[in-house]
Amino acid sequence: TTVLLARQADVQDDFAFLVSAGGVIVAHPDPSRMIGKDREGARIEDYPGGNAVMARESGFVSYGRGKGERMLYWATVPSAGWRVVLDVPRAAVLVPVQEL
């Protein structure tokens, strides 16, 4: 199931996923990306913006262009080294700015 994070401006395609300390996608709304029976799990480095996710303990980066531009936000769980990553349409992030 997909974890939806916002309902601003009819945004319905935001989600969170989990990356192991070694850079393997453990949990993701797209089952083909995560570890499972007969699947090793995708590497975060192969995900758009994934190199930035592994380079810093927390941060954000954008990927894509135009209406398809998205933002990744992440933080590292100190005790495990795993990263919690949020993948959000850039348009959703800018809604408050546009409302001003």
Legacy VTK file of the C-alpha trace (Angstrom):
# vtk DataFile Version 3.0
C-alpha trace
ASCII
DATASET POLYDATA
POINTS 100 float
0.000 0.000 0.000
1.080 3.557 -0.628
1.486 5.916 2.307
-0.002 9.232 1.208
1.527 12.284 2.835
-0.502 15.219 1.527
-3.799 16.058 -0.055
-2.904 19.537 -1.267
-3.961 20.579 -4.758
-5.326 17.100 -5.488
-1.881 15.541 -5.024
-2.254 11.790 -4.755
1.128 10.441 -5.721
3.315 11.253 -2.739
4.787 8.372 -0.784
7.455 7.255 1.662
9.930 4.416 1.384
12.701 2.831 3.431
16.350 2.276 2.454
18.777 0.034 4.337
22.146 1.306 5.563
23.673 -0.560 2.615
21.524 1.305 0.074
18.930 -1.385 -0.696
15.278 -0.339 -0.967
13.536 -2.357 1.744
9.975 -0.997 1.538
8.448 0.897 -1.403
4.954 1.269 -2.894
6.269 -0.370 -6.077
6.868 -4.004 -5.036
9.337 -4.521 -7.889
11.755 -2.100 -6.173
11.808 -3.710 -2.737
13.252 -6.851 -1.246
10.972 -9.847 -1.567
10.830 -13.483 -2.463
13.216 -13.977 -5.399
14.043 -10.218 -5.424
17.205 -8.623 -4.059
15.691 -5.152 -3.924
16.650 -2.160 -6.029
19.632 -0.012 -5.112
18.890 3.572 -4.070
21.755 4.707 -6.291
19.664 3.586 -9.289
16.699 5.702 -8.117
16.538 9.327 -9.374
18.346 11.425 -6.767
19.480 8.289 -4.957
23.178 9.163 -4.913
22.374 12.282 -2.885
20.331 10.198 -0.431
23.329 7.999 0.346
25.825 10.895 0.361
24.274 12.758 3.320
22.455 11.728 6.483
19.554 14.059 5.723
18.555 16.512 3.071
16.540 17.037 -0.049
17.042 16.900 -3.798
14.824 17.393 -6.830
14.549 15.200 -9.897
12.535 15.269 -13.109
11.402 18.276 -15.108
8.305 20.371 -15.662
5.064 18.976 -14.285
6.888 15.730 -13.493
9.434 17.353 -11.178
9.583 15.711 -7.753
11.412 16.220 -4.468
13.082 13.640 -2.251
13.405 14.434 1.458
15.194 12.011 3.755
16.542 11.462 7.231
18.678 8.704 8.694
17.584 6.624 11.674
20.709 6.956 13.881
20.477 3.576 15.595
20.149 1.607 12.339
21.632 3.773 9.606
18.480 3.262 7.530
16.966 6.181 5.657
13.330 7.176 5.559
12.694 8.862 2.206
9.697 10.968 1.169
9.025 11.316 -2.562
6.710 14.275 -3.210
5.631 16.184 -6.334
7.363 19.575 -6.363
3.992 21.179 -7.061
2.738 19.982 -3.672
5.705 21.580 -1.927
5.020 24.908 -3.639
1.273 25.091 -2.853
1.739 27.329 0.228
3.981 29.689 -1.757
1.457 29.894 -4.583
-1.339 30.605 -2.113
0.555 33.631 -0.799
LINES 1 101
100 0 1 2 3 4 5 6 7 8 9 10 11 12 13 14 15 16 17 18 19 20 21 22 23 24 25 26 27 28 29 30 31 32 33 34 35 36 37 38 39 40 41 42 43 44 45 46 47 48 49 50 51 52 53 54 55 56 57 58 59 60 61 62 63 64 65 66 67 68 69 70 71 72 73 74 75 76 77 78 79 80 81 82 83 84 85 86 87 88 89 90 91 92 93 94 95 96 97 98 99
